[in-house]
Amino acid sequence: MKVAIVGGTGKEGRGLAQRWARAGLEVFVGSRDAARAEETAAAIAGAGRVRGGSNEWAVEQADLVVLSVPYSAHAATLAALAPRLAGKVLVDITVPLVPPKVTRVTLPAGQAAALEAQAIVGPGTSVVAAFHHVGAAHLADADHAVDCDVLVCSDDEAARARVVELVAALGMRGLEAGPLANAIALESLTPVLLFLNRKYKSAGAGLRITGLPSA
Ligand SMILES: NC(=O)c1ccc[n+]([C@@H]2O[C@H](COP(=O)([O-])OP(=O)(O)OC[C@H]3O[C@@H](n4cnc5c(N)ncnc54)[C@H](OP(=O)(O)O)[C@@H]3O)[C@@H](O)[C@H]2O)c1
């Protein structure tokens, strides 16, 4: 399986890249600066098959693309890449935080970053929202098992199921959590987790869903 990560040089994208590479996936790290992506890929290439290049190049390499840039860069990045994303699955992991108040829920104009993404890329791209509750600190150490479920929502059921498989490759449980509109709830939970981290002096509060039959 091939995965491209736009903004894959960052904290979250790099962690995802190294874990997917270790699981045997082919990973394409994207950046605004191709050299930076090549450096990132080289730093984790020992774990598997990782290559780096421009964001545009990365998107061309895979039919599943993870968007991993700050919310402040979300709309502009997507608008620039939209033609290249046609016919692909876009996994939007963006949390629309408003620094410095990152422990307070603030809905963006389109109610959720993922809904805004779908409006920007159009119906020819299936947007899936996921990974909002997996902290980069957990992903950084590839030997560390992440004790967290990953809730996955999309209007495209096949794309949703595909991302649940990608979560399993990371060693976590992915759960289908309904249509893309549910990203409003998923994105809104991250400021709550950040508040819990601050309050209880942790770096890694996560979510675990109980009461489901074990898969
Ligand atoms: N960090 C976490 O624990 C965590 C957890 C769950 C979800 N998320 C979400 O994951 C996304 C990435 O988070 P992160 O912590 O990895 O962020 P980050 O390290 O601050 O940035 C990720 C990458 O985005 C690119 N970028 C930064 N500013 C940009 C701009 N103006 N235009 C285009 N690209 C830009 C940079 O890549 P280049 O400079 O190489 O282009 C950067 O390496 C965010 O939306 C965040 O809400 C993060």
The ligand as an SDF file (V2000), in Angstrom:
LIG
                    3D

 48 52  0  0  0  0  0  0  0  0999 V2000
    0.9900   17.2250   16.8790 N   0  0  0  0  0  0  0  0  0  0  0  0
    0.0210   16.4410   17.3510 C   0  0  0  0  0  0  0  0  0  0  0  0
    0.1310   15.8150   18.4290 O   0  0  0  0  0  0  0  0  0  0  0  0
   -1.2520   16.2590   16.5310 C   0  0  0  0  0  0  0  0  0  0  0  0
   -2.1790   15.2840   16.9180 C   0  0  0  0  0  0  0  0  0  0  0  0
   -3.3340   15.1010   16.1370 C   0  0  0  0  0  0  0  0  0  0  0  0
   -3.5470   15.9000   15.0160 C   0  0  0  0  0  0  0  0  0  0  0  0
   -2.6370   16.8490   14.6870 N   0  0  0  0  0  0  0  0  0  0  0  0
   -2.8780   17.6850   13.5210 C   0  0  0  0  0  0  0  0  0  0  0  0
   -1.9040   17.3290   12.5680 O   0  0  0  0  0  0  0  0  0  0  0  0
   -1.5500   18.4580   11.7890 C   0  0  0  0  0  0  0  0  0  0  0  0
   -0.0380   18.6080   11.8150 C   0  0  0  0  0  0  0  0  0  0  0  0
    0.3670   18.7990   13.1460 O   0  0  0  0  0  0  0  0  0  0  0  0
    1.9250   18.9270   13.5060 P   0  0  0  0  0  0  0  0  0  0  0  0
    2.0010   19.0150   14.9710 O   0  0  0  0  0  0  0  0  0  0  0  0
    2.6920   17.8900   12.7800 O   0  0  0  0  0  0  0  0  0  0  0  0
    2.2430   20.3550   12.8720 O   0  0  0  0  0  0  0  0  0  0  0  0
    3.6110   21.0490   12.5500 P   0  0  0  0  0  0  0  0  0  0  0  0
    4.7540   20.1480   12.9490 O   0  0  0  0  0  0  0  0  0  0  0  0
    3.5740   22.4100   13.1500 O   0  0  0  0  0  0  0  0  0  0  0  0
    3.5590   21.2460   10.9660 O   0  0  0  0  0  0  0  0  0  0  0  0
    3.4860   20.1520   10.0860 C   0  0  0  0  0  0  0  0  0  0  0  0
    4.0580   20.5680    8.7570 C   0  0  0  0  0  0  0  0  0  0  0  0
    3.1960   21.5150    8.1160 O   0  0  0  0  0  0  0  0  0  0  0  0
    3.9590   22.2390    7.1780 C   0  0  0  0  0  0  0  0  0  0  0  0
    3.5570   23.6500    7.2420 N   0  0  0  0  0  0  0  0  0  0  0  0
    3.7340   24.4950    8.2780 C   0  0  0  0  0  0  0  0  0  0  0  0
    3.2710   25.7260    7.9650 N   0  0  0  0  0  0  0  0  0  0  0  0
    2.8110   25.6380    6.6940 C   0  0  0  0  0  0  0  0  0  0  0  0
    2.2160   26.5750    5.8020 C   0  0  0  0  0  0  0  0  0  0  0  0
    2.0040   27.8500    6.1550 N   0  0  0  0  0  0  0  0  0  0  0  0
    1.8550   26.1220    4.5760 N   0  0  0  0  0  0  0  0  0  0  0  0
    2.0680   24.8340    4.2010 C   0  0  0  0  0  0  0  0  0  0  0  0
    2.6300   23.9040    5.0160 N   0  0  0  0  0  0  0  0  0  0  0  0
    2.9820   24.3020    6.2390 C   0  0  0  0  0  0  0  0  0  0  0  0
    5.4350   22.0980    7.5620 C   0  0  0  0  0  0  0  0  0  0  0  0
    6.0650   21.3260    6.5430 O   0  0  0  0  0  0  0  0  0  0  0  0
    7.1120   22.0040    5.5240 P   0  0  0  0  0  0  0  0  0  0  0  0
    7.6630   23.2540    6.1840 O   0  0  0  0  0  0  0  0  0  0  0  0
    8.1360   20.9330    5.3870 O   0  0  0  0  0  0  0  0  0  0  0  0
    6.3360   22.2870    4.2930 O   0  0  0  0  0  0  0  0  0  0  0  0
    5.3800   21.3090    8.8420 C   0  0  0  0  0  0  0  0  0  0  0  0
    6.4570   20.3970    8.9970 O   0  0  0  0  0  0  0  0  0  0  0  0
   -2.2810   19.6660   12.3970 C   0  0  0  0  0  0  0  0  0  0  0  0
   -3.4020   19.9860   11.6310 O   0  0  0  0  0  0  0  0  0  0  0  0
   -2.6840   19.1590   13.7700 C   0  0  0  0  0  0  0  0  0  0  0  0
   -3.8890   19.7550   14.2230 O   0  0  0  0  0  0  0  0  0  0  0  0
   -1.4780   17.0330   15.4070 C   0  0  0  0  0  0  0  0  0  0  0  0
  1  2  1  0
  2  3  2  0
  2  4  1  0
  4  5  1  0
  4 48  2  0
  5  6  2  0
  6  7  1  0
  7  8  2  0
  8  9  1  0
  8 48  1  0
  9 10  1  0
  9 46  1  0
 10 11  1  0
 11 12  1  0
 11 44  1  0
 12 13  1  0
 13 14  1  0
 14 15  2  0
 14 16  1  0
 14 17  1  0
 17 18  1  0
 18 19  2  0
 18 20  1  0
 18 21  1  0
 21 22  1  0
 22 23  1  0
 23 24  1  0
 23 42  1  0
 24 25  1  0
 25 26  1  0
 25 36  1  0
 26 27  1  0
 26 35  1  0
 27 28  2  0
 28 29  1  0
 29 30  1  0
 29 35  2  0
 30 31  1  0
 30 32  2  0
 32 33  1  0
 33 34  2  0
 34 35  1  0
 36 37  1  0
 36 42  1  0
 37 38  1  0
 38 39  2  0
 38 40  1  0
 38 41  1  0
 42 43  1  0
 44 45  1  0
 44 46  1  0
 46 47  1  0
M  CHG  2   8   1  16  -1
M  END
$$$$
